[in-house]
Amino acid sequence: MSKTLFEHLSPDTGPKRVLALDGGGVKGLLTLGMLKALEDELRARAHGSPGFRLSDYYDLIGGTSTGAIIASGLALGLSVDEMIALYQRLGPEVFGKNAGDGVFLQSKFDSKKLRRALHSVLSTKTIGSEELKTGLAIHAKRIDTGSAWVVTNHPLGIFYDPPADSNIFPNKRYRLTDLVLASAAAPTFFDEITIDIEFDEHRRPIQKGYFVDGAVSANNNPSMQLLMLALEPSYKFGWKPGADNLMMTSCGTGARRPGVDGKSFQGLPPGLRGVHALRAMVYDTQVQGIMMLQALSEPKRPWHVNSEIGDMRGTCISGVPLLDYQRIDVVLDTKPKVRRGDPVPPMTPIERLLGRELDALTLEALDQMDNGKSANLDLLLEVGQAAGKTFVDATYPDPKFDLPEWRGA
């Protein structure tokens, strides 16, 4: 039986479960592959119920950019298969043709195409919609004020429904489409999104907010911010810490360290150097989020952070774990191009995962956020499903977080 939104959000209705979804453009299909494995396992525990959705299990689903798209769909009660179908349409439609150079003159893609694609799922629904089945958090960056925005559907939030005389537009009335577009407005890929923020006594807009991708803050991996939502009293969730009370599944979009040849970097114009620096910053904040969450927990399958500290197995700086945390992702390895007569390079982990060899260009393309070609989308989904199965089984998610009705049936 599905829980009400109140039951999902109330701190008094048992252990809480959080799903954190990274940004990454079309690589969201890789995330969906991992979520497919997760949904299949949890549906099996729900005794094969065809109506089971991740929104029945997770009490808060939060995401940035492509993660915000997926989070919104899942929170509305869509299945992972329905979200996969959306992405298989969205990829070619939105990323099929460049609208500009993506650096100096015009953003690379047309935001209107993304809006049209999202409308088929989100329509005119708002963050206060009764159609949201569970908690939802969308991360964006308001560039004109420099503030990182995290908009949730928690009715006790300070900006969810402020007094009418404040002239602040209530969060509950923001359209999901606008918030998701704001979260996904990655610089160079899409134009910034403008949203009316404040109104005069006649309900005429007097202040606008200008938003770009949440990755421009520290929230491309939103897990740290979602932990703060759960535990910081100001956010009003008021959930209990502890590995028996709070769990988080954090899903990436495939990891590859964004290196660049030093001499080539020096020869680039300043605009392109800035783009490379921004990508490096996003990667660093993602890794830092994983490192901090693993330092506050004891993951069953810890993620390798770097060559200095390894996977942090056995590390818990808080003494007692604050939560049950698991990172699910896959490293998007590449390999050198092979010329005739060259020795055949060893198989990459991805190739071993799939059980077949892939050429260097195919592997390289997997990390491109804007590669909407059907073959690349299909491969992302396949990699995600294979990777998900290496993390998800009868022991994860931990059965102690199973819904009570599953145990009683």
Buried (B, 14 or more C-beta within 10 A) or exposed (E): EBBEBEEBBBEEEBBBBBBBBBBBBBBBBBBBBBBBBBBBBBBEBBEEBEEBBBBBBBBBBBBBBBBBBBBBBBBBBBBBEBBBBBBBEBBBBBBEEEBBEBBEEBBBBBBEBBBBBBEEBBEEBBBBBEEBBBBBBBBBBBBBEEEBBBBBBBBEBEBBBBEEEEBBBBBBEBBBBBBBBBBBBBBBBBBBBBBBBEBEEEEEEEEEBBBBBBBBBBBBBBBBBBBEBBBEEEBBBBBBBEBBBBBBBBBBBBBBEBEBEEEEEEEEEEEBBBBBEBBBBBBEBBBBBBBBBBBBBBBEBBBBBEEEEEBBEEBBEEEEBBBBBBBBBBBBBBBEEEEEEEEEEEBBEBBEBBEEBBEBEBBBBBBBBBBBBEEBBEBBBBBBBBBBBEBBEEEBBBEEBBBEEBEEE
